[in-house]
Amino acid sequence: MTTLNPRDTYLAASVSTATPSQLLVMLYGRLVLDVQRATDALRRGEPSQAHEQLLHAQEIVLELNASLDITSWDGGAGLASLYDYLHQELVRANMVKDLKVAEFCLHVVTVLRDTWTDAAGALLAQSA
């Protein structure tokens, strides 16, 4: 029998009870964290540390893109294009360990996270 530590138990409960908009915000939060850790590692001259974080960030962007229904709203196709571009840039940052590209990606994902956080908050306020 596998026993989860309290942190893992809390995270599992948070994910299992979250609304779709909360899950999206959580995913963006992790994306920002991964890219931030990667840029920090590149600044420290630790490219191997950046590699794992950038790989995980790439996986998140691919998942965001795969789960996007581009027909559900007018901006869907544009967001899909942004995800494609962001993924390419994350790959490039990882391949050549380019701090400037990683910092650009961090800026993009931070703006996206903040936008979705605001949208989720507005949706919650509207439903209340």
DSSP file (Angstrom, degrees, kcal/mol; ACC not computed):
  #  RESIDUE AA STRUCTURE BP1 BP2  ACC     N-H-->O    O-->H-N    N-H-->O    O-->H-N    TCO  KAPPA ALPHA  PHI   PSI    X-CA   Y-CA   Z-CA
    1    1 A M              0   0    0      0, 0.0     2,-0.5     0, 0.0     0, 0.0   0.000 360.0 360.0 360.0 132.8    0.0    0.0    0.0
    2    2 A T        -     0   0    0      2,-0.0     2,-0.5     0, 0.0     0, 0.0  -0.791 360.0-154.6 -94.5 130.4    1.3    3.4   -1.0
    3    3 A T        -     0   0    0     -2,-0.5     2,-0.3     0, 0.0     0, 0.0  -0.908   9.0-142.0-107.2 127.4    0.9    6.2    1.6
    4    4 A L        -     0   0    0     -2,-0.5    -2,-0.0     1,-0.1     0, 0.0  -0.624  18.5-121.3 -84.1 143.6    0.8    9.8    0.3
    5    5 A N     >  -     0   0    0     -2,-0.3     4,-2.4     1,-0.1     5,-0.2  -0.406  35.6 -99.3 -75.7 165.1    2.5   12.4    2.4
    6    6 A P  H  > S+     0   0    0      0, 0.0     4,-2.5     0, 0.0     5,-0.2   0.851 122.8  53.2 -56.8 -37.5    0.2   15.3    3.6
    7    7 A R  H  > S+     0   0    0      2,-0.2     4,-2.6     1,-0.2     5,-0.2   0.938 110.8  46.0 -63.3 -46.5    1.3   17.6    0.8
    8    8 A D  H  > S+     0   0    0      2,-0.2     4,-2.6     1,-0.2    -1,-0.2   0.878 112.0  51.9 -64.3 -37.9    0.5   15.0   -1.9
    9    9 A T  H  X S+     0   0    0     -4,-2.4     4,-2.2     2,-0.2    -1,-0.2   0.921 110.9  47.8 -63.0 -44.4   -2.8   14.3   -0.3
   10   10 A Y  H  X S+     0   0    0     -4,-2.5     4,-2.6    -5,-0.2    -2,-0.2   0.925 112.6  48.6 -62.3 -45.8   -3.7   18.0   -0.2
   11   11 A L  H  X S+     0   0    0     -4,-2.6     4,-2.4     1,-0.2     5,-0.2   0.909 110.7  50.4 -62.6 -42.1   -2.7   18.4   -3.9
   12   12 A A  H  X S+     0   0    0     -4,-2.6     4,-2.4     1,-0.2    -1,-0.2   0.907 112.6  46.8 -63.1 -41.0   -4.7   15.4   -5.0
   13   13 A A  H  X S+     0   0    0     -4,-2.2     4,-1.5     2,-0.2    -2,-0.2   0.894 110.9  52.6 -67.8 -38.9   -7.7   16.7   -3.2
   14   14 A S  H  X S+     0   0    0     -4,-2.6     4,-0.6     1,-0.2    -2,-0.2   0.918 113.3  43.3 -62.2 -43.8   -7.2   20.2   -4.6
   15   15 A V  H >< S+     0   0    0     -4,-2.4     3,-0.7     1,-0.2    -2,-0.2   0.908 112.5  51.9 -69.4 -42.3   -7.1   18.8   -8.2
   16   16 A S  H 3< S+     0   0    0     -4,-2.4    -1,-0.2     1,-0.2    -2,-0.2   0.743 117.0  38.9 -70.5 -21.3  -10.0   16.4   -7.7
   17   17 A T  H 3< S+     0   0    0     -4,-1.5    -1,-0.2    -5,-0.1    -2,-0.2   0.431  92.0 111.8-106.3  -0.1  -12.3   19.2   -6.4
   18   18 A A    <<  -     0   0    0     -3,-0.7    -3,-0.0    -4,-0.6    -4,-0.0  -0.411  66.4-122.1 -76.6 148.6  -11.2   22.0   -8.7
   19   19 A T     >  -     0   0    0     -2,-0.1     4,-2.6     1,-0.1     5,-0.2  -0.383  34.8-101.0 -75.9 164.5  -13.5   23.5  -11.3
   20   20 A P  H  > S+     0   0    0      0, 0.0     4,-2.1     0, 0.0     5,-0.1   0.896 125.4  49.7 -55.7 -40.5  -12.2   23.5  -14.9
   21   21 A S  H  > S+     0   0    0      2,-0.2     4,-2.0     1,-0.2     5,-0.1   0.879 110.4  50.0 -68.6 -35.4  -11.2   27.1  -14.7
   22   22 A Q  H  > S+     0   0    0      2,-0.2     4,-2.4     1,-0.2    -1,-0.2   0.893 109.4  51.9 -67.4 -38.7   -9.4   26.5  -11.4
   23   23 A L  H  X S+     0   0    0     -4,-2.6     4,-2.5     2,-0.2    -2,-0.2   0.905 108.6  51.2 -62.5 -40.8   -7.5   23.6  -13.0
   24   24 A L  H  X S+     0   0    0     -4,-2.1     4,-2.4     1,-0.2    -2,-0.2   0.922 110.6  47.9 -62.1 -44.5   -6.5   25.8  -15.9
   25   25 A V  H  X S+     0   0    0     -4,-2.0     4,-2.4     1,-0.2    -1,-0.2   0.892 111.1  51.6 -63.9 -39.6   -5.1   28.4  -13.5
   26   26 A M  H  X S+     0   0    0     -4,-2.4     4,-2.1     2,-0.2    -2,-0.2   0.912 109.8  49.7 -62.4 -42.2   -3.3   25.7  -11.6
   27   27 A L  H  X S+     0   0    0     -4,-2.5     4,-2.2     1,-0.2    -2,-0.2   0.915 111.4  47.9 -64.5 -43.6   -1.7   24.4  -14.8
   28   28 A Y  H  X S+     0   0    0     -4,-2.4     4,-2.7     2,-0.2    -1,-0.2   0.883 108.3  56.0 -64.2 -37.6   -0.6   27.9  -15.8
   29   29 A G  H  X S+     0   0    0     -4,-2.4     4,-2.2     1,-0.2    -2,-0.2   0.916 109.5  45.5 -59.6 -42.9    0.8   28.4  -12.3
   30   30 A R  H  X S+     0   0    0     -4,-2.1     4,-2.7     2,-0.2    -1,-0.2   0.880 110.3  54.8 -68.2 -37.1    2.9   25.3  -12.7
   31   31 A L  H  X S+     0   0    0     -4,-2.2     4,-2.3     2,-0.2     5,-0.2   0.936 109.6  46.4 -60.5 -47.0    4.0   26.4  -16.2
   32   32 A V  H  X S+     0   0    0     -4,-2.7     4,-2.7     1,-0.2     5,-0.2   0.921 111.9  51.8 -61.2 -43.8    5.2   29.8  -14.9
   33   33 A L  H  X S+     0   0    0     -4,-2.2     4,-2.7    -5,-0.2    -2,-0.2   0.918 109.8  49.2 -59.8 -44.5    7.0   28.0  -12.1
   34   34 A D  H  X S+     0   0    0     -4,-2.7     4,-2.1     2,-0.2    -1,-0.2   0.933 114.2  43.9 -61.4 -46.6    8.8   25.7  -14.5
   35   35 A V  H  X S+     0   0    0     -4,-2.3     4,-2.6     2,-0.2    -1,-0.2   0.877 113.1  52.3 -69.9 -36.0    9.9   28.5  -16.8
   36   36 A Q  H  X S+     0   0    0     -4,-2.7     4,-2.5    -5,-0.2    -2,-0.2   0.936 110.4  47.8 -62.6 -45.7   11.0   30.6  -13.8
   37   37 A R  H  X S+     0   0    0     -4,-2.7     4,-2.3    -5,-0.2    -2,-0.2   0.887 111.7  51.4 -62.0 -38.0   13.1   27.8  -12.5
   38   38 A A  H  X S+     0   0    0     -4,-2.1     4,-2.5     2,-0.2    -2,-0.2   0.928 110.6  46.8 -65.7 -44.9   14.6   27.2  -15.9
   39   39 A T  H  X S+     0   0    0     -4,-2.6     4,-2.3     1,-0.2    -2,-0.2   0.905 112.1  51.3 -65.1 -39.0   15.5   30.9  -16.3
   40   40 A D  H  X S+     0   0    0     -4,-2.5     4,-1.7     2,-0.2    -1,-0.2   0.919 110.5  48.8 -61.3 -43.2   17.0   30.9  -12.8
   41   41 A A  H  <>S+     0   0    0     -4,-2.3     5,-3.0     1,-0.2     4,-0.5   0.901 110.5  50.4 -65.1 -40.5   19.1   27.8  -13.6
   42   42 A L  H ><5S+     0   0    0     -4,-2.5     3,-1.0     1,-0.2    -1,-0.2   0.899 108.5  52.5 -64.5 -39.4   20.3   29.4  -16.8
   43   43 A R  H 3<5S+     0   0    0     -4,-2.3    -1,-0.2     1,-0.3    -2,-0.2   0.857 109.4  49.9 -62.6 -34.2   21.3   32.5  -15.0
   44   44 A R  T 3<5S-     0   0    0     -4,-1.7    -1,-0.3    -5,-0.2    -2,-0.2   0.530 119.2-112.3 -80.8  -5.8   23.3   30.4  -12.5
   45   45 A G  T < 5S+     0   0    0     -3,-1.0    -3,-0.2    -4,-0.5     3,-0.1   0.828  78.1 129.5  77.3  32.1   25.0   28.6  -15.4
   46   46 A E    >>< +     0   0    0     -5,-3.0     4,-1.5     1,-0.1     3,-0.8  -0.669  23.0 166.5-118.1  73.6   23.3   25.2  -14.6
   47   47 A P  H 3> S+     0   0    0      0, 0.0     4,-2.0     0, 0.0    -1,-0.1   0.807  73.1  60.0 -62.8 -30.1   21.9   24.2  -18.0
   48   48 A S  H 3> S+     0   0    0      1,-0.2     4,-1.1     2,-0.2    -6,-0.1   0.863 105.0  50.0 -67.1 -32.6   21.1   20.6  -16.9
   49   49 A Q  H <> S+     0   0    0     -3,-0.8     4,-1.1     1,-0.2    -1,-0.2   0.878 110.6  50.0 -68.8 -37.8   18.8   22.0  -14.2
   50   50 A A  H  X S+     0   0    0     -4,-1.5     4,-2.7     1,-0.2     5,-0.3   0.855 100.5  66.9 -67.2 -34.7   17.0   24.2  -16.8
   51   51 A H  H  X S+     0   0    0     -4,-2.0     4,-2.3     1,-0.2    -1,-0.2   0.919 101.2  44.4 -55.4 -51.8   16.6   21.2  -19.2
   52   52 A E  H  X S+     0   0    0     -4,-1.1     4,-2.1     1,-0.2    -1,-0.2   0.893 114.4  49.7 -63.6 -40.5   14.1   19.3  -17.0
   53   53 A Q  H  X S+     0   0    0     -4,-1.1     4,-2.2     1,-0.2    -1,-0.2   0.910 111.7  48.0 -66.1 -41.5   12.1   22.4  -16.2
   54   54 A L  H  X S+     0   0    0     -4,-2.7     4,-2.3     2,-0.2    -2,-0.2   0.864 109.5  53.4 -68.5 -35.5   11.9   23.4  -19.9
   55   55 A L  H  X S+     0   0    0     -4,-2.3     4,-2.1    -5,-0.3    -1,-0.2   0.930 110.2  47.1 -62.4 -43.9   10.8   19.8  -20.9
   56   56 A H  H  X S+     0   0    0     -4,-2.1     4,-2.1     1,-0.2    -2,-0.2   0.900 110.5  52.3 -65.4 -39.8    8.0   19.9  -18.3
   57   57 A A  H  X S+     0   0    0     -4,-2.2     4,-2.3     1,-0.2    -1,-0.2   0.902 107.8  52.4 -61.3 -40.9    7.0   23.4  -19.5
   58   58 A Q  H  X S+     0   0    0     -4,-2.3     4,-2.4     1,-0.2    -1,-0.2   0.914 107.9  51.3 -61.2 -42.8    6.9   22.0  -23.1
   59   59 A E  H  X S+     0   0    0     -4,-2.1     4,-2.1     1,-0.2    -1,-0.2   0.891 109.3  50.5 -62.2 -39.8    4.6   19.1  -22.0
   60   60 A I  H  X S+     0   0    0     -4,-2.1     4,-2.8     2,-0.2    -1,-0.2   0.929 110.1  49.1 -65.1 -44.7    2.2   21.6  -20.3
   61   61 A V  H  X S+     0   0    0     -4,-2.3     4,-2.4     1,-0.2    -2,-0.2   0.904 110.4  51.2 -63.3 -40.1    2.0   23.7  -23.4
   62   62 A L  H  X S+     0   0    0     -4,-2.4     4,-2.5     2,-0.2    -1,-0.2   0.901 111.7  47.8 -62.3 -39.3    1.3   20.7  -25.5
   63   63 A E  H  X S+     0   0    0     -4,-2.1     4,-2.0     2,-0.2    -2,-0.2   0.907 110.3  51.1 -67.5 -42.5   -1.5   19.6  -23.1
   64   64 A L  H  < S+     0   0    0     -4,-2.8     4,-0.5     1,-0.2    -2,-0.2   0.917 113.5  45.8 -59.3 -42.7   -3.0   23.1  -23.1
   65   65 A N  H >< S+     0   0    0     -4,-2.4     3,-0.9     1,-0.2    -2,-0.2   0.906 111.5  51.2 -67.7 -42.2   -3.0   23.1  -26.9
   66   66 A A  H 3< S+     0   0    0     -4,-2.5    -1,-0.2     1,-0.2    -2,-0.2   0.832 112.0  47.0 -65.6 -32.3   -4.4   19.6  -27.1
   67   67 A S  T 3< S+     0   0    0     -4,-2.0     2,-0.4    -5,-0.1    -1,-0.2   0.503  88.1 108.7 -88.7  -3.5   -7.3   20.4  -24.7
   68   68 A L    <   -     0   0    0     -3,-0.9     2,-0.9    -4,-0.5     3,-0.1  -0.606  58.5-152.1 -78.9 126.1   -8.1   23.7  -26.5
   69   69 A D    >   -     0   0    0     -2,-0.4     3,-1.6     1,-0.1     4,-0.3  -0.839   9.9-170.9 -95.8  99.5  -11.4   23.6  -28.4
   70   70 A I  T 3  S+     0   0    0     -2,-0.9     7,-0.5     1,-0.3     3,-0.3   0.638  80.8  58.8 -70.4 -12.6  -10.7   26.2  -31.1
   71   71 A T  T 3  S+     0   0    0      1,-0.2    -1,-0.3     5,-0.1     3,-0.1   0.551  87.3  75.8 -90.5  -7.5  -14.3   26.2  -32.3
   72   72 A S  S <  S+     0   0    0     -3,-1.6     2,-0.3     1,-0.1    -1,-0.2   0.657 106.9  10.9 -82.7 -14.3  -15.8   27.2  -28.9
   73   73 A W  S >  S-     0   0    0     -3,-0.3     3,-1.8    -4,-0.3     4,-0.3  -0.988  76.5-107.9-159.8 158.0  -14.8   30.9  -29.2
   74   74 A D  T 3  S+     0   0    0     -2,-0.3     3,-0.4     1,-0.3     4,-0.3   0.785 115.3  51.6 -60.9 -30.9  -13.4   33.4  -31.7
   75   75 A G  T 3> S+     0   0    0      1,-0.2     4,-2.3     2,-0.1    -1,-0.3   0.443  81.5  97.5 -87.0   0.9  -10.0   33.6  -30.1
   76   76 A G  H <> S+     0   0    0     -3,-1.8     4,-2.2    -6,-0.3    -1,-0.2   0.899  82.6  47.0 -59.1 -46.0   -9.4   29.8  -30.1
   77   77 A A  H  > S+     0   0    0     -7,-0.5     4,-2.1    -3,-0.4    -1,-0.2   0.885 112.4  50.9 -65.4 -38.4   -7.4   29.6  -33.3
   78   78 A G  H  > S+     0   0    0     -4,-0.3     4,-2.1     2,-0.2    -1,-0.2   0.899 110.2  49.0 -65.2 -40.4   -5.2   32.5  -32.2
   79   79 A L  H  X S+     0   0    0     -4,-2.3     4,-2.6     2,-0.2    -2,-0.2   0.891 108.9  53.2 -66.6 -38.3   -4.5   30.9  -28.9
   80   80 A A  H  X S+     0   0    0     -4,-2.2     4,-2.3     2,-0.2    -2,-0.2   0.909 109.1  49.5 -61.5 -41.3   -3.6   27.6  -30.6
   81   81 A S  H  X S+     0   0    0     -4,-2.1     4,-2.5     2,-0.2    -2,-0.2   0.895 110.0  51.0 -63.7 -40.0   -1.2   29.5  -32.8
   82   82 A L  H  X S+     0   0    0     -4,-2.1     4,-3.0     2,-0.2    -2,-0.2   0.913 109.1  50.8 -63.7 -42.2    0.3   31.2  -29.7
   83   83 A Y  H  X S+     0   0    0     -4,-2.6     4,-2.6     2,-0.2    -2,-0.2   0.915 109.9  50.5 -60.9 -42.7    0.7   27.8  -28.0
   84   84 A D  H  X S+     0   0    0     -4,-2.3     4,-2.2     2,-0.2    -2,-0.2   0.938 113.6  44.8 -59.9 -47.2    2.5   26.4  -31.1
   85   85 A Y  H  X S+     0   0    0     -4,-2.5     4,-2.4     2,-0.2    -2,-0.2   0.919 112.8  50.8 -63.7 -44.4    4.9   29.4  -31.1
   86   86 A L  H  X S+     0   0    0     -4,-3.0     4,-2.5     1,-0.2    -1,-0.2   0.909 109.3  51.2 -61.1 -42.5    5.5   29.2  -27.4
   87   87 A H  H  X S+     0   0    0     -4,-2.6     4,-2.4     1,-0.2    -1,-0.2   0.934 109.6  50.1 -60.4 -45.8    6.2   25.5  -27.7
   88   88 A Q  H  X S+     0   0    0     -4,-2.2     4,-2.5     1,-0.2    -2,-0.2   0.903 111.8  48.3 -58.9 -41.6    8.7   26.1  -30.4
   89   89 A E  H  X S+     0   0    0     -4,-2.4     4,-2.9     2,-0.2    -1,-0.2   0.874 109.5  51.6 -69.4 -37.0   10.4   28.8  -28.4
   90   90 A L  H  X S+     0   0    0     -4,-2.5     4,-1.9     2,-0.2    -1,-0.2   0.904 111.1  48.7 -64.7 -40.0   10.6   26.6  -25.3
   91   91 A V  H  X S+     0   0    0     -4,-2.4     4,-2.8     2,-0.2    -2,-0.2   0.933 112.8  48.0 -62.7 -45.5   12.2   23.9  -27.4
   92   92 A R  H  X S+     0   0    0     -4,-2.5     4,-2.3     1,-0.2     6,-0.3   0.921 110.0  51.6 -62.8 -43.9   14.7   26.4  -28.8
   93   93 A A  H  X>S+     0   0    0     -4,-2.9     5,-1.0     1,-0.2     4,-0.7   0.883 114.5  44.7 -58.6 -37.8   15.5   27.8  -25.4
   94   94 A N  H  <5S+     0   0    0     -4,-1.9    -2,-0.2     3,-0.2    -1,-0.2   0.886 111.1  51.6 -75.4 -39.8   16.2   24.2  -24.2
   95   95 A M  H  <5S+     0   0    0     -4,-2.8    -2,-0.2     1,-0.2    -1,-0.2   0.918 126.8  22.5 -65.7 -42.7   18.2   23.2  -27.2
   96   96 A V  H  <5S-     0   0    0     -4,-2.3    -1,-0.2    -5,-0.2    -2,-0.2   0.387 100.5-125.1-107.0   3.4   20.6   26.1  -27.1
   97   97 A K  T  <5 +     0   0    0     -4,-0.7     2,-0.7    -5,-0.3    -3,-0.2   0.933  43.3 179.1  52.1  51.8   20.2   27.0  -23.5
   98   98 A D     >< -     0   0    0     -5,-1.0     4,-2.2    -6,-0.3    -1,-0.2  -0.769  21.8-165.9 -92.5 110.5   19.3   30.6  -24.5
   99   99 A L  H  > S+     0   0    0     -2,-0.7     4,-2.8     1,-0.2     5,-0.2   0.892  87.6  54.6 -62.8 -42.0   18.5   32.7  -21.4
  100  100 A K  H  > S+     0   0    0      1,-0.2     4,-2.0     2,-0.2    -1,-0.2   0.899 110.0  46.3 -62.9 -40.3   16.9   35.5  -23.5
  101  101 A V  H  > S+     0   0    0      2,-0.2     4,-2.5     1,-0.2    -1,-0.2   0.913 112.7  50.4 -67.2 -41.8   14.5   33.1  -25.2
  102  102 A A  H  X S+     0   0    0     -4,-2.2     4,-2.3     1,-0.2    -2,-0.2   0.899 110.0  50.3 -62.8 -40.2   13.6   31.5  -21.9
  103  103 A E  H  X S+     0   0    0     -4,-2.8     4,-2.2     2,-0.2    -1,-0.2   0.886 109.2  51.5 -65.8 -38.2   13.0   35.0  -20.4
  104  104 A F  H  X S+     0   0    0     -4,-2.0     4,-2.3     2,-0.2    -2,-0.2   0.935 110.3  49.1 -61.6 -45.4   10.7   35.8  -23.3
  105  105 A C  H  X S+     0   0    0     -4,-2.5     4,-2.8     1,-0.2     5,-0.3   0.894 108.5  53.9 -61.0 -40.1    8.8   32.6  -22.7
  106  106 A L  H  X S+     0   0    0     -4,-2.3     4,-2.1     1,-0.2    -1,-0.2   0.914 108.0  49.9 -61.2 -42.2    8.5   33.5  -19.0
  107  107 A H  H  X S+     0   0    0     -4,-2.2     4,-2.2     2,-0.2    -2,-0.2   0.942 112.3  47.4 -60.6 -47.4    7.0   36.8  -19.9
  108  108 A V  H  X S+     0   0    0     -4,-2.3     4,-2.4     1,-0.2    -2,-0.2   0.936 114.0  45.2 -61.4 -48.7    4.5   35.2  -22.3
  109  109 A V  H  X S+     0   0    0     -4,-2.8     4,-2.6     1,-0.2    -1,-0.2   0.829 111.1  54.1 -69.6 -29.3    3.4   32.5  -19.8
  110  110 A T  H  X S+     0   0    0     -4,-2.1     4,-2.5    -5,-0.3    -1,-0.2   0.922 109.9  46.7 -67.6 -43.4    3.2   35.0  -17.0
  111  111 A V  H  X S+     0   0    0     -4,-2.2     4,-2.4     2,-0.2    -2,-0.2   0.923 113.7  48.9 -63.3 -43.7    0.8   37.2  -19.0
  112  112 A L  H  X S+     0   0    0     -4,-2.4     4,-2.7     2,-0.2     5,-0.2   0.930 111.7  49.0 -61.4 -45.2   -1.2   34.2  -20.0
  113  113 A R  H  X S+     0   0    0     -4,-2.6     4,-2.5     1,-0.2    -2,-0.2   0.931 112.3  47.7 -60.0 -45.6   -1.5   33.0  -16.4
  114  114 A D  H  X S+     0   0    0     -4,-2.5     4,-2.3     2,-0.2    -1,-0.2   0.892 112.0  50.3 -64.3 -39.1   -2.5   36.5  -15.2
  115  115 A T  H  X S+     0   0    0     -4,-2.4     4,-2.4     2,-0.2    -2,-0.2   0.935 113.5  44.2 -63.9 -47.0   -5.1   36.7  -17.9
  116  116 A W  H  X S+     0   0    0     -4,-2.7     4,-2.7     2,-0.2    -2,-0.2   0.852 111.4  54.5 -68.7 -33.2   -6.6   33.3  -17.2
  117  117 A T  H  X S+     0   0    0     -4,-2.5     4,-2.2    -5,-0.2    -1,-0.2   0.929 110.5  46.1 -63.4 -44.7   -6.5   34.0  -13.4
  118  118 A D  H  X S+     0   0    0     -4,-2.3     4,-2.4     2,-0.2    -2,-0.2   0.917 113.2  49.6 -62.6 -43.3   -8.5   37.3  -14.0
  119  119 A A  H  X S+     0   0    0     -4,-2.4     4,-2.4     1,-0.2    -2,-0.2   0.910 110.9  49.0 -63.9 -41.9  -11.0   35.5  -16.3
  120  120 A A  H  X S+     0   0    0     -4,-2.7     4,-2.3     1,-0.2    -1,-0.2   0.897 111.3  50.3 -64.9 -39.4  -11.5   32.7  -13.7
  121  121 A G  H  X S+     0   0    0     -4,-2.2     4,-2.4     2,-0.2    -2,-0.2   0.897 110.7  49.0 -64.3 -40.4  -12.0   35.2  -11.0
  122  122 A A  H  X S+     0   0    0     -4,-2.4     4,-2.3     2,-0.2    -2,-0.2   0.894 111.0  50.3 -65.6 -39.8  -14.6   37.1  -13.1
  123  123 A L  H  X S+     0   0    0     -4,-2.4     4,-1.9     2,-0.2    -2,-0.2   0.904 111.3  48.5 -64.2 -41.9  -16.4   33.8  -13.9
  124  124 A L  H  X S+     0   0    0     -4,-2.3     4,-1.0     1,-0.2    -2,-0.2   0.915 112.4  48.3 -65.1 -42.6  -16.5   32.9  -10.2
  125  125 A A  H  < S+     0   0    0     -4,-2.4     3,-0.3     1,-0.2    -2,-0.2   0.878 110.6  52.2 -65.2 -37.4  -17.8   36.4   -9.3
  126  126 A Q  H  < S+     0   0    0     -4,-2.3    -1,-0.2     1,-0.2    -2,-0.2   0.871 110.6  47.0 -66.9 -37.0  -20.4   36.2  -12.0
  127  127 A S  H  <        0   0    0     -4,-1.9    -1,-0.2     1,-0.2    -2,-0.2   0.649 360.0 360.0 -80.4 -14.2  -21.7   32.8  -10.8
  128  128 A A     <        0   0    0     -4,-1.0    -1,-0.2    -3,-0.3    -2,-0.2   0.464 360.0 360.0 -81.2 360.0  -21.8   33.9   -7.1
